[in-house]
Amino acid sequence: MSSFRQIDVDRLDPESVVNQIPEVAPSGVELGDVQALESQVKQLLQSGKGAEALAAALARPPYGSSEQVKDAQLKVVTSVLTTVRASEIPTIVESLDTTSRVVLVKYLYKAMGVPSGQANGSVLLSWLERAVEFGGQVAIVRHITDRRTV
């Protein structure tokens, strides 16, 4: 009877909730990558390609990276969101896939929590409105339940 209660049966059950939680692995995004991304995004914005700039900014979220990298990436994404014209927002959000919309919602909520994002609150709320309109509330639920933060 010494092995009683020493076996974790939840680990053995493939349908267990414990087995469905993804592990947070470092994303491999470094500060130099974010700086290169920033110059690429600026170039795309100057040529009027807002959709491509946002897609590039959302492509590699810095899951598991340092706070300095996450803040720099947030700055890049926020610059794209505030630069794009309001009339282009629906078409850009509609062109994003589900994963990118979830990442966008994560950035929107994080941006609303910092002073620079609060200054652009109406712009961020219009992006959030469109993300929920095209993607449903799935993005918000995934943002709330996901352990990975941007």
C-alpha positions as CSV (number, residue, x, y, z in Angstrom):
1,M,0.0,0.0,0.0
2,S,3.0,2.3,-0.1
3,S,2.3,3.3,-3.7
4,F,-1.3,4.4,-2.9
5,R,-1.9,8.0,-3.9
6,Q,1.5,8.4,-5.4
7,I,0.4,8.0,-9.0
8,D,-1.0,11.1,-10.6
9,V,-4.0,9.7,-12.6
10,D,-4.7,13.0,-14.2
11,R,-1.4,12.8,-16.1
12,L,-2.3,9.4,-17.4
13,D,-5.8,10.5,-18.7
14,P,-5.4,12.0,-22.2
15,E,-8.6,14.0,-21.9
16,S,-7.6,15.5,-18.6
17,V,-7.6,19.3,-18.3
18,V,-4.1,19.2,-16.9
19,N,-2.9,17.7,-20.3
20,Q,-4.6,20.4,-22.3
21,I,-2.9,23.4,-20.8
22,P,-0.1,24.5,-23.1
23,E,3.3,25.1,-21.6
24,V,4.6,28.6,-21.8
25,A,7.8,28.3,-23.8
26,P,10.1,31.2,-24.5
27,S,9.3,32.7,-27.9
28,G,12.8,33.5,-28.9
29,V,12.0,37.1,-29.5
30,E,14.8,39.4,-28.4
31,L,15.1,43.2,-28.2
32,G,17.1,43.2,-31.5
33,D,14.2,41.4,-33.3
34,V,11.8,44.0,-32.0
35,Q,13.9,46.8,-33.2
36,A,14.2,45.2,-36.7
37,L,10.4,44.7,-36.7
38,E,9.9,48.4,-35.7
39,S,11.9,49.6,-38.8
40,Q,10.0,47.2,-41.0
41,V,6.6,48.3,-39.7
42,K,7.6,52.0,-40.1
43,Q,8.5,51.3,-43.7
44,L,5.2,49.5,-44.4
45,L,3.2,52.3,-42.7
46,Q,5.0,55.0,-44.8
47,S,4.1,53.1,-48.0
48,G,0.4,52.9,-46.8
49,K,0.3,49.2,-46.1
50,G,-1.4,49.2,-42.7
51,A,-2.7,45.6,-43.0
52,E,0.7,44.2,-43.7
53,A,2.2,46.3,-41.0
54,L,-0.2,45.0,-38.4
55,A,0.2,41.4,-39.6
56,A,4.0,41.7,-39.3
57,A,3.6,43.2,-35.8
58,L,1.3,40.4,-34.6
59,A,3.2,37.6,-36.3
60,R,5.6,36.7,-33.4
61,P,4.2,37.6,-30.0
62,P,6.8,37.7,-27.3
63,Y,5.4,34.9,-25.1
64,G,7.9,34.1,-22.3
65,S,10.2,37.0,-23.2
66,S,11.4,39.7,-20.8
67,E,9.2,42.7,-19.9
68,Q,11.5,45.0,-21.8
69,V,10.9,43.1,-25.0
70,K,7.2,42.9,-24.4
71,D,7.0,46.7,-23.8
72,A,9.0,47.4,-27.0
73,Q,6.7,45.1,-29.0
74,L,3.6,46.8,-27.4
75,K,5.0,50.1,-28.6
76,V,5.3,48.8,-32.1
77,V,1.8,47.4,-32.2
78,T,0.3,50.5,-30.7
79,S,2.1,52.7,-33.3
80,V,0.4,50.6,-36.0
81,L,-3.0,50.8,-34.4
82,T,-2.9,54.6,-33.9
83,T,-1.5,55.3,-37.4
84,V,-4.1,53.4,-39.4
85,R,-7.1,55.4,-40.5
86,A,-10.4,54.6,-38.8
87,S,-12.0,53.8,-42.2
88,E,-9.4,51.0,-42.8
89,I,-10.0,49.2,-39.5
90,P,-12.8,46.9,-40.5
91,T,-11.0,45.6,-43.6
92,I,-7.8,45.1,-41.7
93,V,-9.4,43.2,-38.9
94,E,-11.4,41.1,-41.3
95,S,-8.2,40.1,-43.1
96,L,-6.7,38.7,-39.9
97,D,-6.9,35.1,-39.0
98,T,-8.3,33.9,-35.6
99,T,-4.9,33.6,-33.9
100,S,-3.9,37.1,-35.0
101,R,-7.2,38.5,-33.7
102,V,-6.6,36.8,-30.3
103,V,-3.1,38.4,-30.2
104,L,-4.6,41.7,-31.3
105,V,-7.1,41.6,-28.4
106,K,-4.2,40.8,-25.9
107,Y,-2.3,43.8,-27.1
108,L,-5.4,46.0,-27.0
109,Y,-6.1,45.1,-23.4
110,K,-2.4,45.6,-22.4
111,A,-2.3,48.9,-24.2
112,M,-5.4,50.1,-22.3
113,G,-3.5,49.5,-19.1
114,V,-0.6,51.8,-19.9
115,P,-0.8,55.7,-19.9
116,S,0.1,56.0,-23.6
117,G,-2.7,53.6,-24.5
118,Q,-5.1,55.4,-22.3
119,A,-4.4,58.6,-24.2
120,N,-5.6,56.7,-27.4
121,G,-8.4,54.9,-25.7
122,S,-11.1,55.7,-28.3
123,V,-8.8,54.3,-31.1
124,L,-8.1,51.2,-29.1
125,L,-11.8,50.7,-28.3
126,S,-12.7,51.0,-32.0
127,W,-10.2,48.3,-32.8
128,L,-11.6,46.1,-30.0
129,E,-15.1,46.6,-31.3
130,R,-14.1,45.5,-34.8
131,A,-12.1,42.5,-33.4
132,V,-15.2,41.3,-31.5
133,E,-17.5,42.0,-34.4
134,F,-15.5,39.8,-36.8
135,G,-14.2,37.2,-34.5
136,G,-16.9,37.0,-31.9
137,Q,-16.2,36.9,-28.2
138,V,-13.8,34.0,-28.7
139,A,-10.8,36.4,-28.7
140,I,-11.8,37.9,-25.4
141,V,-12.3,34.5,-23.8
142,R,-9.0,33.3,-25.0
143,H,-7.3,36.4,-23.8
144,I,-8.8,35.9,-20.3
145,T,-8.0,32.2,-20.1
146,D,-4.6,32.0,-21.8
147,R,-1.6,31.9,-19.5
148,R,0.6,33.4,-22.2
149,T,0.9,37.2,-22.0
150,V,2.2,39.7,-24.5
